Amino acid sequence: MPQSQTSETATRAVRLRETSSGQRGSGTAARTAKFIAGRVVGLAATLFAASLVVFFSRFVVPGDPARFLLRGRSPSKEAIAEVTKQYGLDKSPVEQYLNWIGGVLHGDFGRSLQYRDAVSNVLLDRLPVTLQLVALAAVFITVFGLAAGIIASLRRGRFTDRAILISSTALGAIPSFVIAILLIALFAVQLGWFPSFGSGDPGIDRFGHLVLPALALGLAFVALIARVTRSSMNEQFVREHVEVATSRGLTKPSVVLRHVLRNAISPILLVSGVLVAGLLVSSSIVEQTFGLSGIGSLLVQSVDRLDFPVVQAIVMIVVIAFVTVNTIVDLLQPLIDPRIAAGTETR
């Protein structure tokens, strides 16, 4: 074959490879964009459906907000009508919903019937305590749960593995308020290491007041993370790529970090996202037990006193946090395992 033809053939081959590579790259980008768009649309649809349920559930709950505002008195029809108009309760349910959702989009959840103040102001006074409590509990869950799961997986079939399994099962079965009472009896009453009541002042004092509540809130979830971590890592240990890495002479820490834990992290992340809502909801019991002034205890008080705007706001915040965190987890998973975005993941 003449040299010119050989050169031309080589050039065409290079161009073909570049074109093929470009098509693969554009195809991957399109799949990724479609994946992200689908998750965002799902987020918006879920929040819209949740807002409908949260708002209209008020109309099936017994109790009249207007009579609650005039409690302790024998209100006349004129007084009830005036209060009803003042709080917009005289409008149709659809109008009330449109006004409410419009305010929510601007950070306005209405006025509290109990505190006679903007719901946003009431929540801002309570929200920092709950966020700090949940954040500290999340740290405990991550550190203790991952550590226990990794140790159990590395020692699978031995005494340590069985001990961690039994302990995690027991912890998962104990209600958080029982754990709270045990922690108070041991660390607050007997040892006197931590305070047992109140939120404390911002800073180190607040941290000391939140240690026991965060442990009470997080220990049951530690058990769940430990079991998921152990199960996911055990599944990866029998995969072919791990056996190949081991046969190539890689050290055990390298195999565990690069080939086992990295591939096992996806289900752990998924469960962690679900735990966010669990922490926010469970915080109400813990806050009541330890006398913390967070949104959990506020929710209990508002339900008891029929303060519908505050109840709706707190429930909506929990739903937004749950759906948003799970969407973020969904978006992070393709970065860990690109097969998810490509739709080629196999189990």
PLY file of the C-alpha trace (Angstrom):
ply
format ascii 1.0
element vertex 347
property float x
property float y
property float z
element edge 346
property int vertex1
property int vertex2
end_header
0.00 0.00 0.00
1.43 3.43 -0.90
2.62 5.61 1.97
0.05 8.33 1.16
-2.83 5.84 1.43
-1.46 4.50 4.72
-1.26 8.03 6.11
-4.78 8.82 4.96
-6.12 5.64 6.53
-4.43 6.46 9.85
-5.87 9.98 9.75
-9.39 8.65 9.16
-8.97 6.21 12.06
-7.90 9.01 14.39
-10.86 11.15 13.34
-13.22 8.21 13.82
-11.92 7.65 17.34
-12.27 11.35 18.17
-15.82 11.40 16.81
-16.74 8.26 18.75
-15.19 9.71 21.92
-17.08 12.97 21.45
-20.36 11.11 20.94
-19.79 9.08 24.11
-18.97 12.25 26.04
-22.06 14.09 24.78
-24.18 11.00 25.47
-22.93 10.81 29.06
-23.53 14.54 29.55
-27.08 14.18 28.20
-27.81 11.25 30.52
-26.41 13.17 33.49
-28.48 16.25 32.65
-31.59 14.09 32.28
-30.85 12.38 35.60
-30.47 15.72 37.42
-33.55 17.22 35.75
-35.62 14.21 36.76
-34.56 14.53 40.39
-35.28 18.28 40.47
-38.74 17.80 38.92
-39.41 15.03 41.42
-38.35 17.37 44.25
-40.75 20.11 43.10
-43.66 17.68 42.60
-43.13 16.08 46.01
-42.99 19.44 47.80
-46.16 20.60 46.03
-48.05 17.43 47.00
-46.74 17.68 50.56
-47.88 21.31 50.83
-51.41 20.28 49.84
-51.51 17.55 52.47
-49.98 19.76 55.19
-52.38 22.66 54.59
-55.68 20.88 53.96
-55.19 18.45 56.85
-56.12 21.38 59.08
-59.71 21.16 57.87
-60.13 17.58 59.07
-58.74 18.27 62.55
-61.39 19.07 65.18
-61.20 22.56 66.64
-62.01 26.11 65.60
-59.03 28.50 65.42
-61.28 31.52 65.97
-62.70 30.12 69.21
-59.16 29.22 70.31
-58.11 32.87 69.86
-61.04 33.94 72.07
-60.52 31.19 74.66
-61.47 31.89 78.23
-64.35 34.09 77.12
-67.89 33.65 75.88
-67.44 35.18 72.45
-70.25 36.82 70.59
-70.95 36.10 66.95
-69.55 39.53 66.07
-66.27 38.83 67.89
-65.88 35.45 66.18
-66.61 37.06 62.80
-64.04 39.80 63.42
-61.29 37.35 64.40
-62.20 35.08 61.51
-61.81 37.97 59.06
-58.61 39.24 60.70
-56.86 35.88 60.23
-58.33 35.24 56.78
-60.41 32.30 57.99
-63.48 33.60 56.18
-62.00 32.86 52.75
-62.46 29.62 50.85
-59.95 26.80 51.51
-58.41 27.27 48.04
-57.91 31.01 48.64
-56.41 30.30 52.04
-54.03 27.77 50.50
-52.92 30.15 47.75
-52.27 32.90 50.30
-50.44 30.47 52.56
-48.21 28.91 49.88
-47.44 32.36 48.48
-46.30 33.44 51.93
-44.27 30.25 52.42
-42.38 30.93 49.19
-41.41 34.30 50.69
-40.58 32.89 54.14
-43.86 33.97 55.71
-45.78 31.15 57.47
-48.50 33.40 58.87
-49.16 34.41 62.48
-49.08 32.14 65.50
-52.43 31.86 67.28
-50.62 31.05 70.52
-47.88 33.70 70.56
-49.69 36.39 68.50
-46.48 36.86 66.52
-45.17 35.93 63.08
-44.54 32.19 62.88
-41.13 32.89 61.32
-40.05 34.81 64.42
-41.27 32.05 66.72
-39.37 29.41 64.72
-36.17 31.47 64.50
-36.07 31.62 68.31
-36.31 27.82 68.57
-34.61 26.56 65.40
-30.93 27.00 66.43
-31.28 24.60 69.38
-32.86 21.89 67.23
-30.32 22.30 64.42
-27.42 22.08 66.87
-28.98 19.03 68.52
-29.52 17.29 65.17
-26.01 18.21 63.95
-24.36 16.82 67.09
-26.49 13.67 66.90
-25.49 13.28 63.23
-21.81 13.46 64.22
-22.31 10.73 66.83
-24.23 8.60 64.33
-21.57 8.97 61.64
-18.57 8.33 63.89
-19.95 5.52 66.05
-22.14 3.92 63.36
-19.46 3.76 60.68
-16.81 2.64 63.18
-19.00 -0.15 64.57
-20.06 -1.32 61.09
-16.50 -1.34 59.73
-15.15 -3.22 62.76
-17.97 -5.77 62.57
-17.32 -6.34 58.85
-13.57 -6.71 59.30
-14.14 -9.18 62.16
-17.11 -10.94 60.52
-18.01 -14.29 62.00
-16.01 -13.65 65.18
-16.99 -12.63 68.70
-16.60 -8.89 67.99
-18.96 -9.12 65.03
-21.61 -10.99 67.02
-21.27 -8.58 69.97
-21.81 -5.55 67.73
-24.80 -7.22 66.04
-26.44 -8.03 69.38
-25.72 -4.54 70.77
-27.05 -2.77 67.68
-30.22 -4.88 67.71
-30.79 -4.04 71.38
-30.15 -0.32 70.84
-32.49 -0.21 67.86
-35.29 -1.71 69.95
-35.02 0.77 72.86
-37.15 3.97 72.53
-35.24 7.24 72.66
-37.00 8.44 75.82
-35.89 5.30 77.68
-32.30 5.90 76.54
-32.69 9.52 77.68
-33.78 8.45 81.17
-30.88 6.00 81.46
-28.36 8.63 80.34
-29.74 11.16 82.81
-29.61 8.64 85.67
-26.01 7.64 84.91
-24.19 10.70 83.56
-26.21 13.51 85.15
-27.38 12.13 88.51
-24.76 9.51 89.42
-21.61 10.93 87.81
-22.63 14.57 87.45
-20.70 14.99 84.19
-23.43 16.71 82.18
-26.50 18.84 82.97
-29.85 17.15 82.51
-32.19 20.05 81.84
-32.31 23.17 79.69
-30.55 24.43 76.57
-27.79 26.43 78.26
-26.12 29.54 76.89
-24.67 29.66 73.35
-21.13 28.26 73.12
-19.44 25.65 75.30
-22.30 25.69 77.80
-24.78 24.86 75.03
-22.55 22.00 73.85
-22.47 20.53 77.37
-26.26 20.70 77.60
-26.71 18.97 74.23
-24.34 16.00 74.67
-26.80 13.76 76.50
-29.82 14.72 74.32
-27.75 14.12 71.16
-26.71 10.69 72.42
-30.30 9.83 73.34
-31.43 10.98 69.90
-28.68 9.27 67.93
-27.97 5.92 69.57
-30.89 4.11 67.94
-29.75 5.42 64.54
-26.16 4.40 65.29
-27.41 0.82 65.37
-29.05 1.21 61.94
-25.95 2.76 60.30
-23.73 0.08 61.85
-25.86 -2.75 60.44
-26.13 -1.14 56.98
-22.38 -0.50 56.88
-21.58 -4.05 57.93
-23.98 -5.59 55.40
-22.82 -3.38 52.53
-19.13 -4.02 53.22
-19.66 -7.78 53.53
-21.33 -7.72 50.13
-18.33 -5.92 48.60
-15.78 -8.29 50.16
-17.00 -11.17 47.97
-16.94 -9.14 44.74
-14.49 -10.11 42.04
-12.66 -6.78 41.92
-11.84 -7.06 45.64
-10.45 -10.56 45.17
-8.34 -9.32 42.24
-7.01 -6.40 44.29
-6.10 -8.76 47.12
-4.38 -11.22 44.76
-2.27 -8.37 43.36
-0.68 -7.94 46.77
-2.37 -4.71 47.89
-2.36 -4.14 51.63
-5.58 -4.80 53.52
-6.13 -1.11 54.51
-5.75 -0.13 50.84
-8.22 -2.80 49.71
-10.74 -1.78 52.39
-10.54 1.96 51.67
-10.24 1.95 47.88
-12.26 -1.11 46.85
-14.63 -2.02 49.69
-15.68 1.08 51.62
-15.77 3.30 48.53
-18.21 0.98 46.75
-20.19 0.32 49.94
-20.81 4.00 50.70
-23.78 4.39 48.31
-26.41 2.53 50.41
-24.96 4.12 53.55
-25.54 7.58 52.05
-29.07 6.61 51.04
-29.97 5.50 54.56
-28.30 8.59 56.05
-30.58 10.81 53.99
-33.65 9.07 55.35
-32.34 9.54 58.90
-32.59 13.34 58.65
-36.37 13.28 58.91
-36.12 10.70 61.68
-33.83 12.97 63.69
-36.08 16.00 63.28
-39.22 14.07 64.23
-37.62 12.18 67.13
-36.17 15.41 68.52
-39.60 16.36 69.90
-39.51 13.51 72.44
-35.90 14.18 73.42
-36.45 17.93 73.71
-39.42 17.37 75.99
-37.42 14.99 78.16
-34.44 17.34 78.56
-36.43 20.58 78.63
-34.86 21.97 75.46
-36.49 24.96 73.79
-36.38 23.64 70.21
-38.95 23.22 67.45
-39.65 19.65 68.59
-41.05 20.76 71.94
-42.72 23.70 70.17
-44.52 21.22 67.87
-45.89 19.28 70.85
-47.13 22.49 72.50
-48.66 23.79 69.27
-50.55 20.55 68.61
-51.89 20.62 72.19
-53.00 24.26 71.83
-54.35 24.00 68.27
-51.84 26.52 66.92
-52.36 25.43 63.31
-49.97 27.90 61.59
-47.03 26.78 63.75
-47.85 23.09 63.27
-48.09 23.54 59.51
-44.80 25.45 59.40
-42.86 22.86 61.41
-44.27 19.92 59.44
-43.49 21.71 56.17
-39.91 22.41 57.29
-39.43 18.74 58.18
-40.81 17.68 54.78
-38.59 20.18 52.94
-35.51 19.01 54.86
-36.32 15.35 54.22
-37.00 15.71 50.49
-34.11 18.11 49.87
-31.52 15.98 51.65
-32.69 12.85 49.83
-32.50 14.68 46.50
-28.96 15.81 47.31
-28.05 12.22 48.17
-29.53 11.07 44.84
-27.43 13.67 43.02
-24.27 12.67 44.88
-24.63 8.96 44.17
-23.68 9.21 40.45
-20.45 10.93 41.50
-19.66 7.90 43.65
-20.95 5.34 41.14
-21.34 6.70 37.56
-23.30 3.57 36.59
-26.33 5.04 38.39
-26.51 8.04 36.04
-25.79 5.80 33.05
-28.52 3.39 34.09
-26.15 0.41 34.00
-25.85 -0.36 37.69
-26.00 -4.04 38.46
-26.30 -5.81 41.76
0 1
1 2
2 3
3 4
4 5
5 6
6 7
7 8
8 9
9 10
10 11
11 12
12 13
13 14
14 15
15 16
16 17
17 18
18 19
19 20
20 21
21 22
22 23
23 24
24 25
25 26
26 27
27 28
28 29
29 30
30 31
31 32
32 33
33 34
34 35
35 36
36 37
37 38
38 39
39 40
40 41
41 42
42 43
43 44
44 45
45 46
46 47
47 48
48 49
49 50
50 51
51 52
52 53
53 54
54 55
55 56
56 57
57 58
58 59
59 60
60 61
61 62
62 63
63 64
64 65
65 66
66 67
67 68
68 69
69 70
70 71
71 72
72 73
73 74
74 75
75 76
76 77
77 78
78 79
79 80
80 81
81 82
82 83
83 84
84 85
85 86
86 87
87 88
88 89
89 90
90 91
91 92
92 93
93 94
94 95
95 96
96 97
97 98
98 99
99 100
100 101
101 102
102 103
103 104
104 105
105 106
106 107
107 108
108 109
109 110
110 111
111 112
112 113
113 114
114 115
115 116
116 117
117 118
118 119
119 120
120 121
121 122
122 123
123 124
124 125
125 126
126 127
127 128
128 129
129 130
130 131
131 132
132 133
133 134
134 135
135 136
136 137
137 138
138 139
139 140
140 141
141 142
142 143
143 144
144 145
145 146
146 147
147 148
148 149
149 150
150 151
151 152
152 153
153 154
154 155
155 156
156 157
157 158
158 159
159 160
160 161
161 162
162 163
163 164
164 165
165 166
166 167
167 168
168 169
169 170
170 171
171 172
172 173
173 174
174 175
175 176
176 177
177 178
178 179
179 180
180 181
181 182
182 183
183 184
184 185
185 186
186 187
187 188
188 189
189 190
190 191
191 192
192 193
193 194
194 195
195 196
196 197
197 198
198 199
199 200
200 201
201 202
202 203
203 204
204 205
205 206
206 207
207 208
208 209
209 210
210 211
211 212
212 213
213 214
214 215
215 216
216 217
217 218
218 219
219 220
220 221
221 222
222 223
223 224
224 225
225 226
226 227
227 228
228 229
229 230
230 231
231 232
232 233
233 234
234 235
235 236
236 237
237 238
238 239
239 240
240 241
241 242
242 243
243 244
244 245
245 246
246 247
247 248
248 249
249 250
250 251
251 252
252 253
253 254
254 255
255 256
256 257
257 258
258 259
259 260
260 261
261 262
262 263
263 264
264 265
265 266
266 267
267 268
268 269
269 270
270 271
271 272
272 273
273 274
274 275
275 276
276 277
277 278
278 279
279 280
280 281
281 282
282 283
283 284
284 285
285 286
286 287
287 288
288 289
289 290
290 291
291 292
292 293
293 294
294 295
295 296
296 297
297 298
298 299
299 300
300 301
301 302
302 303
303 304
304 305
305 306
306 307
307 308
308 309
309 310
310 311
311 312
312 313
313 314
314 315
315 316
316 317
317 318
318 319
319 320
320 321
321 322
322 323
323 324
324 325
325 326
326 327
327 328
328 329
329 330
330 331
331 332
332 333
333 334
334 335
335 336
336 337
337 338
338 339
339 340
340 341
341 342
342 343
343 344
344 345
345 346
